[in-house]
Amino acid sequence: MPRYVKNEKGYEKSFDADWKAIKEGLRKVRVKATEPKKVPTSIALDPRFVAELKKEANHRGVPYQILMRMFIIEGFQRMKKQAF
């Protein structure tokens, strides 16, 4: 494989790249970097519940921590709606 220097003729043609996909990936990184950081928390759960949670998460195709976060957020939003 020939090596090219950036200012050498033919540099742009020295490799193939999906520039559209690269730009899209960079845009996602920028969006992700601007999202607020999450605060780590700790919660003690019964091991049997965690096992069931992992099974359900696997069935849905998401990590179980994400599924727990979804349940907490949805439950909290539902609780807020009922309070008003």
PLY file of the C-alpha trace (Angstrom):
ply
format ascii 1.0
element vertex 84
property float x
property float y
property float z
element edge 83
property int vertex1
property int vertex2
end_header
0.00 0.00 0.00
1.53 3.31 -0.99
1.92 6.03 1.63
1.01 9.59 0.88
1.87 12.82 2.59
-0.99 15.29 3.05
0.44 17.87 0.64
1.41 15.26 -1.96
-0.57 14.95 -5.18
-3.07 12.10 -4.96
-3.45 12.29 -1.17
-7.24 12.62 -1.30
-7.49 9.54 -3.48
-5.18 7.43 -1.32
-8.02 5.96 0.73
-11.77 5.52 0.59
-13.95 6.83 3.37
-17.64 7.35 3.90
-17.39 11.05 4.72
-21.13 11.39 5.21
-21.10 8.70 7.92
-18.03 10.27 9.55
-19.71 13.69 9.71
-22.88 12.13 11.12
-20.81 10.35 13.78
-19.11 13.61 14.73
-22.46 15.33 15.03
-23.66 12.61 17.42
-20.53 13.00 19.52
-21.11 16.76 19.77
-24.74 16.25 20.77
-23.76 13.68 23.35
-21.09 15.98 24.78
-23.66 18.74 25.31
-26.10 16.53 27.21
-26.01 17.02 30.99
-24.05 14.40 32.87
-25.95 11.84 34.88
-25.38 11.54 38.62
-24.43 8.03 39.73
-26.59 6.63 42.52
-26.74 3.43 44.47
-29.74 1.30 45.39
-29.96 -2.07 47.15
-32.36 -4.52 45.50
-33.30 -8.12 46.19
-31.14 -10.42 44.01
-34.25 -12.20 42.70
-35.69 -8.88 41.52
-32.41 -8.00 39.81
-32.43 -11.38 38.06
-35.99 -10.77 36.83
-35.05 -7.26 35.77
-32.10 -8.61 33.78
-34.34 -11.14 32.04
-36.84 -8.43 31.11
-34.05 -6.13 29.92
-32.60 -8.93 27.82
-36.05 -9.57 26.33
-36.34 -5.86 25.44
-32.76 -5.71 24.16
-31.50 -3.03 26.57
-29.03 -3.10 29.48
-30.80 -3.65 32.81
-29.47 -0.38 34.27
-31.15 1.51 31.41
-34.38 -0.39 32.02
-34.25 0.56 35.72
-33.69 4.20 34.77
-36.66 4.04 32.39
-38.89 2.60 35.13
-37.81 5.24 37.65
-38.33 8.14 35.24
-41.71 6.86 34.00
-42.90 6.17 37.54
-41.81 9.59 38.74
-43.51 11.34 35.82
-46.71 9.37 36.46
-46.57 10.32 40.15
-46.12 14.01 39.30
-49.14 13.94 36.95
-51.33 12.40 39.67
-50.26 15.03 42.21
-51.73 17.87 40.13
0 1
1 2
2 3
3 4
4 5
5 6
6 7
7 8
8 9
9 10
10 11
11 12
12 13
13 14
14 15
15 16
16 17
17 18
18 19
19 20
20 21
21 22
22 23
23 24
24 25
25 26
26 27
27 28
28 29
29 30
30 31
31 32
32 33
33 34
34 35
35 36
36 37
37 38
38 39
39 40
40 41
41 42
42 43
43 44
44 45
45 46
46 47
47 48
48 49
49 50
50 51
51 52
52 53
53 54
54 55
55 56
56 57
57 58
58 59
59 60
60 61
61 62
62 63
63 64
64 65
65 66
66 67
67 68
68 69
69 70
70 71
71 72
72 73
73 74
74 75
75 76
76 77
77 78
78 79
79 80
80 81
81 82
82 83
